[in-house]
Amino acid sequence: ESGSAGVGAVGKLAGQKWKAMSDVAKKPYETKGADLSREYAQKMADFVAAGGVKGKRRAEKAAAKQASSGSKKAKKEARAASGQPKKPPTGFWLYLCENREAFEQEAGSKKPPVISVIAGKNWKSMSDAQRKPFEDQAAKAKAEYQTAMEEWKNNGG
């Protein structure tokens, strides 16, 4: 009846058929389910009594999955170990680093989000001539990065 329907449709159809069944027709399935449930509970109790830890495999699997997806720190360390060159800073980033202390005093805080907002507003209000030294520095760093990246790739990176 379900043909090539998806899992949801099959489950819905099975649920409808189960509800339509008489209690007498359901009895063998309910009995078998109760027996299996008792058997599982007994085996789990024996396992725990023998020194087993319930849920250990699930926890190990979750930990392995988390470790494989990796933290930012692990990815950063792996990138550093590979010898891959770091991306160069942008003009804004150079401006922010050079003027961080002034922004901290203006903000009255050392919190990066607060400082970044102030620096962003100042950067947007600057003229092109005021931005030029930072952007030139960034362009030079980018050219050096591209050269280093090409060299790294050519050497098997």
Phi and psi restraints in degrees (value plus and minus 20) as a CYANA .aco file:
   2 SER   PHI    -101.0   -61.0
   2 SER   PSI     -38.6     1.4
   3 GLY   PHI      39.5    79.5
   3 GLY   PSI    -149.6  -109.6
   4 SER   PHI    -121.8   -81.8
   4 SER   PSI      13.3    53.3
   5 ALA   PHI     -90.3   -50.3
   5 ALA   PSI     139.8   179.8
   6 GLY   PHI     -94.7   -54.7
   6 GLY   PSI     156.1   196.1
   7 VAL   PHI     -80.9   -40.9
   7 VAL   PSI     -61.1   -21.1
   8 GLY   PHI     -81.2   -41.2
   8 GLY   PSI     -62.5   -22.5
   9 ALA   PHI     -86.7   -46.7
   9 ALA   PSI     -59.2   -19.2
  10 VAL   PHI     -84.6   -44.6
  10 VAL   PSI     -64.1   -24.1
  11 GLY   PHI     -82.0   -42.0
  11 GLY   PSI     -60.7   -20.7
  12 LYS   PHI     -85.2   -45.2
  12 LYS   PSI     -62.2   -22.2
  13 LEU   PHI     -84.2   -44.2
  13 LEU   PSI     -62.9   -22.9
  14 ALA   PHI     -83.0   -43.0
  14 ALA   PSI     -60.5   -20.5
  15 GLY   PHI     -81.7   -41.7
  15 GLY   PSI     -61.6   -21.6
  16 GLN   PHI     -83.6   -43.6
  16 GLN   PSI     -62.5   -22.5
  17 LYS   PHI     -85.9   -45.9
  17 LYS   PSI     -59.7   -19.7
  18 TRP   PHI     -82.1   -42.1
  18 TRP   PSI     -63.9   -23.9
  19 LYS   PHI     -85.0   -45.0
  19 LYS   PSI     -51.6   -11.6
  20 ALA   PHI     -98.8   -58.8
  20 ALA   PSI     -37.0     3.0
  21 MET   PHI     -91.4   -51.4
  21 MET   PSI     130.0   170.0
  22 SER   PHI     -98.3   -58.3
  22 SER   PSI     142.5   182.5
  23 ASP   PHI     -81.3   -41.3
  23 ASP   PSI     -54.0   -14.0
  24 VAL   PHI     -85.6   -45.6
  24 VAL   PSI     -60.9   -20.9
  25 ALA   PHI     -90.9   -50.9
  25 ALA   PSI     -50.3   -10.3
  26 LYS   PHI     -97.3   -57.3
  26 LYS   PSI     -44.8    -4.8
  27 LYS   PHI     -71.6   -31.6
  27 LYS   PSI     -68.9   -28.9
  28 PRO   PHI     -82.2   -42.2
  28 PRO   PSI     -56.3   -16.3
  29 TYR   PHI     -89.6   -49.6
  29 TYR   PSI     -62.0   -22.0
  30 GLU   PHI     -85.7   -45.7
  30 GLU   PSI     -59.1   -19.1
  31 THR   PHI     -84.1   -44.1
  31 THR   PSI     -67.3   -27.3
  32 LYS   PHI     -81.6   -41.6
  32 LYS   PSI     -61.1   -21.1
  33 GLY   PHI     -83.0   -43.0
  33 GLY   PSI     -62.8   -22.8
  34 ALA   PHI     -85.5   -45.5
  34 ALA   PSI     -61.4   -21.4
  35 ASP   PHI     -81.8   -41.8
  35 ASP   PSI     -67.1   -27.1
  36 LEU   PHI     -82.7   -42.7
  36 LEU   PSI     -56.9   -16.9
  37 SER   PHI     -85.6   -45.6
  37 SER   PSI     -64.5   -24.5
  38 ARG   PHI     -83.2   -43.2
  38 ARG   PSI     -62.3   -22.3
  39 GLU   PHI     -81.5   -41.5
  39 GLU   PSI     -62.7   -22.7
  40 TYR   PHI     -83.5   -43.5
  40 TYR   PSI     -66.0   -26.0
  41 ALA   PHI     -80.3   -40.3
  41 ALA   PSI     -60.8   -20.8
  42 GLN   PHI     -86.2   -46.2
  42 GLN   PSI     -65.5   -25.5
  43 LYS   PHI     -84.3   -44.3
  43 LYS   PSI     -56.9   -16.9
  44 MET   PHI     -87.2   -47.2
  44 MET   PSI     -61.2   -21.2
  45 ALA   PHI     -83.0   -43.0
  45 ALA   PSI     -62.3   -22.3
  46 ASP   PHI     -82.9   -42.9
  46 ASP   PSI     -61.4   -21.4
  47 PHE   PHI     -82.4   -42.4
  47 PHE   PSI     -66.6   -26.6
  48 VAL   PHI     -87.0   -47.0
  48 VAL   PSI     -59.5   -19.5
  49 ALA   PHI     -84.1   -44.1
  49 ALA   PSI     -50.8   -10.8
  50 ALA   PHI    -101.5   -61.5
  50 ALA   PSI     -16.3    23.7
  51 GLY   PHI      82.1   122.1
  51 GLY   PSI     -15.7    24.3
  52 GLY   PHI     -92.8   -52.8
  52 GLY   PSI     138.8   178.8
  53 VAL   PHI    -136.3   -96.3
  53 VAL   PSI     100.5   140.5
  54 LYS   PHI     -88.3   -48.3
  54 LYS   PSI     110.3   150.3
  55 GLY   PHI      61.9   101.9
  55 GLY   PSI     -12.2    27.8
  56 LYS   PHI     -84.4   -44.4
  56 LYS   PSI     -65.6   -25.6
  57 ARG   PHI     -82.8   -42.8
  57 ARG   PSI     -61.5   -21.5
  58 ARG   PHI     -82.5   -42.5
  58 ARG   PSI     -63.2   -23.2
  59 ALA   PHI     -85.1   -45.1
  59 ALA   PSI     -61.5   -21.5
  60 GLU   PHI     -84.1   -44.1
  60 GLU   PSI     -61.4   -21.4
  61 LYS   PHI     -84.0   -44.0
  61 LYS   PSI     -62.2   -22.2
  62 ALA   PHI     -85.3   -45.3
  62 ALA   PSI     -60.7   -20.7
  63 ALA   PHI     -85.2   -45.2
  63 ALA   PSI     -60.4   -20.4
  64 ALA   PHI     -85.3   -45.3
  64 ALA   PSI     -59.6   -19.6
  65 LYS   PHI     -85.4   -45.4
  65 LYS   PSI     -62.7   -22.7
  66 GLN   PHI     -85.5   -45.5
  66 GLN   PSI     -60.0   -20.0
  67 ALA   PHI     -87.2   -47.2
  67 ALA   PSI     -57.0   -17.0
  68 SER   PHI     -91.9   -51.9
  68 SER   PSI     -55.0   -15.0
  69 SER   PHI     -89.6   -49.6
  69 SER   PSI     -48.4    -8.4
  70 GLY   PHI      58.6    98.6
  70 GLY   PSI     125.6   165.6
  71 SER   PHI    -107.9   -67.9
  71 SER   PSI     148.9   188.9
  72 LYS   PHI     -81.8   -41.8
  72 LYS   PSI     -59.2   -19.2
  73 LYS   PHI     -83.1   -43.1
  73 LYS   PSI     -64.0   -24.0
  74 ALA   PHI     -84.4   -44.4
  74 ALA   PSI     -61.1   -21.1
  75 LYS   PHI     -84.8   -44.8
  75 LYS   PSI     -60.5   -20.5
  76 LYS   PHI     -84.0   -44.0
  76 LYS   PSI     -63.4   -23.4
  77 GLU   PHI     -84.6   -44.6
  77 GLU   PSI     -59.3   -19.3
  78 ALA   PHI     -84.8   -44.8
  78 ALA   PSI     -61.1   -21.1
  79 ARG   PHI     -84.6   -44.6
  79 ARG   PSI     -61.5   -21.5
  80 ALA   PHI     -85.4   -45.4
  80 ALA   PSI     -59.4   -19.4
  81 ALA   PHI     -88.0   -48.0
  81 ALA   PSI     -48.3    -8.3
  82 SER   PHI     -94.9   -54.9
  82 SER   PSI     -35.0     5.0
  83 GLY   PHI      64.0   104.0
  83 GLY   PSI     -13.4    26.6
  84 GLN   PHI     -86.0   -46.0
  84 GLN   PSI     113.2   153.2
  85 PRO   PHI     -85.1   -45.1
  85 PRO   PSI     127.2   167.2
  86 LYS   PHI     -95.6   -55.6
  86 LYS   PSI     128.4   168.4
  87 LYS   PHI     -87.2   -47.2
  87 LYS   PSI     125.5   165.5
  88 PRO   PHI     -97.1   -57.1
  88 PRO   PSI     135.8   175.8
  89 PRO   PHI     -93.5   -53.5
  89 PRO   PSI     133.1   173.1
  90 THR   PHI    -103.2   -63.2
  90 THR   PSI     151.6   191.6
  91 GLY   PHI     -80.0   -40.0
  91 GLY   PSI     -62.1   -22.1
  92 PHE   PHI     -82.4   -42.4
  92 PHE   PSI     -62.6   -22.6
  93 TRP   PHI     -84.1   -44.1
  93 TRP   PSI     -60.1   -20.1
  94 LEU   PHI     -83.3   -43.3
  94 LEU   PSI     -62.0   -22.0
  95 TYR   PHI     -81.8   -41.8
  95 TYR   PSI     -64.9   -24.9
  96 LEU   PHI     -82.4   -42.4
  96 LEU   PSI     -66.0   -26.0
  97 CYS   PHI     -83.3   -43.3
  97 CYS   PSI     -61.0   -21.0
  98 GLU   PHI     -88.3   -48.3
  98 GLU   PSI     -51.3   -11.3
  99 ASN   PHI    -131.9   -91.9
  99 ASN   PSI      -3.8    36.2
 100 ARG   PHI     -76.8   -36.8
 100 ARG   PSI     -65.7   -25.7
 101 GLU   PHI     -80.3   -40.3
 101 GLU   PSI     -61.8   -21.8
 102 ALA   PHI     -84.3   -44.3
 102 ALA   PSI     -59.2   -19.2
 103 PHE   PHI     -88.4   -48.4
 103 PHE   PSI     -55.6   -15.6
 104 GLU   PHI     -84.7   -44.7
 104 GLU   PSI     -60.7   -20.7
 105 GLN   PHI     -87.3   -47.3
 105 GLN   PSI     -62.0   -22.0
 106 GLU   PHI     -84.2   -44.2
 106 GLU   PSI     -60.3   -20.3
 107 ALA   PHI    -101.1   -61.1
 107 ALA   PSI     -46.8    -6.8
 108 GLY   PHI      52.4    92.4
 108 GLY   PSI       2.8    42.8
 109 SER   PHI    -172.7  -132.7
 109 SER   PSI     134.9   174.9
 110 LYS   PHI    -126.6   -86.6
 110 LYS   PSI     -11.8    28.2
 111 LYS   PHI     -90.9   -50.9
 111 LYS   PSI     105.6   145.6
 112 PRO   PHI     -73.9   -33.9
 112 PRO   PSI     -61.7   -21.7
 113 PRO   PHI     -83.2   -43.2
 113 PRO   PSI     -58.0   -18.0
 114 VAL   PHI     -86.6   -46.6
 114 VAL   PSI     -65.4   -25.4
 115 ILE   PHI     -85.3   -45.3
 115 ILE   PSI     -60.6   -20.6
 116 SER   PHI     -82.8   -42.8
 116 SER   PSI     -57.2   -17.2
 117 VAL   PHI     -84.2   -44.2
 117 VAL   PSI     -67.4   -27.4
 118 ILE   PHI     -83.4   -43.4
 118 ILE   PSI     -65.4   -25.4
 119 ALA   PHI     -82.3   -42.3
 119 ALA   PSI     -60.5   -20.5
 120 GLY   PHI     -82.1   -42.1
 120 GLY   PSI     -63.2   -23.2
 121 LYS   PHI     -83.6   -43.6
 121 LYS   PSI     -63.8   -23.8
 122 ASN   PHI     -84.9   -44.9
 122 ASN   PSI     -61.9   -21.9
 123 TRP   PHI     -81.8   -41.8
 123 TRP   PSI     -62.6   -22.6
 124 LYS   PHI     -87.2   -47.2
 124 LYS   PSI     -50.6   -10.6
 125 SER   PHI    -104.3   -64.3
 125 SER   PSI     -28.6    11.4
 126 MET   PHI     -94.7   -54.7
 126 MET   PSI     129.6   169.6
 127 SER   PHI     -99.4   -59.4
 127 SER   PSI     146.1   186.1
 128 ASP   PHI     -81.5   -41.5
 128 ASP   PSI     -55.2   -15.2
 129 ALA   PHI     -85.4   -45.4
 129 ALA   PSI     -57.2   -17.2
 130 GLN   PHI     -91.7   -51.7
 130 GLN   PSI     -51.9   -11.9
 131 ARG   PHI     -98.9   -58.9
 131 ARG   PSI     -46.0    -6.0
 132 LYS   PHI     -70.8   -30.8
 132 LYS   PSI     -66.3   -26.3
 133 PRO   PHI     -79.9   -39.9
 133 PRO   PSI     -58.8   -18.8
 134 PHE   PHI     -90.8   -50.8
 134 PHE   PSI     -60.3   -20.3
 135 GLU   PHI     -89.9   -49.9
 135 GLU   PSI     -54.5   -14.5
 136 ASP   PHI     -85.8   -45.8
 136 ASP   PSI     -63.4   -23.4
 137 GLN   PHI     -80.5   -40.5
 137 GLN   PSI     -62.5   -22.5
 138 ALA   PHI     -86.1   -46.1
 138 ALA   PSI     -59.5   -19.5
 139 ALA   PHI     -84.6   -44.6
 139 ALA   PSI     -60.2   -20.2
 140 LYS   PHI     -84.2   -44.2
 140 LYS   PSI     -64.5   -24.5
 141 ALA   PHI     -83.7   -43.7
 141 ALA   PSI     -56.9   -16.9
 142 LYS   PHI     -86.6   -46.6
 142 LYS   PSI     -61.0   -21.0
 143 ALA   PHI     -83.2   -43.2
 143 ALA   PSI     -62.3   -22.3
 144 GLU   PHI     -83.1   -43.1
 144 GLU   PSI     -60.4   -20.4
 145 TYR   PHI     -83.2   -43.2
 145 TYR   PSI     -64.9   -24.9
 146 GLN   PHI     -82.9   -42.9
 146 GLN   PSI     -58.9   -18.9
 147 THR   PHI     -84.4   -44.4
 147 THR   PSI     -66.3   -26.3
 148 ALA   PHI     -84.8   -44.8
 148 ALA   PSI     -56.3   -16.3
 149 MET   PHI     -87.7   -47.7
 149 MET   PSI     -62.8   -22.8
 150 GLU   PHI     -80.8   -40.8
 150 GLU   PSI     -63.8   -23.8
 151 GLU   PHI     -82.8   -42.8
 151 GLU   PSI     -61.9   -21.9
 152 TRP   PHI     -83.4   -43.4
 152 TRP   PSI     -63.8   -23.8
 153 LYS   PHI     -85.5   -45.5
 153 LYS   PSI     -60.4   -20.4
 154 ASN   PHI     -86.4   -46.4
 154 ASN   PSI     -46.6    -6.6
 155 ASN   PHI    -112.7   -72.7
 155 ASN   PSI      -0.8    39.2
 156 GLY   PHI      73.5   113.5
 156 GLY   PSI      -2.2    37.8
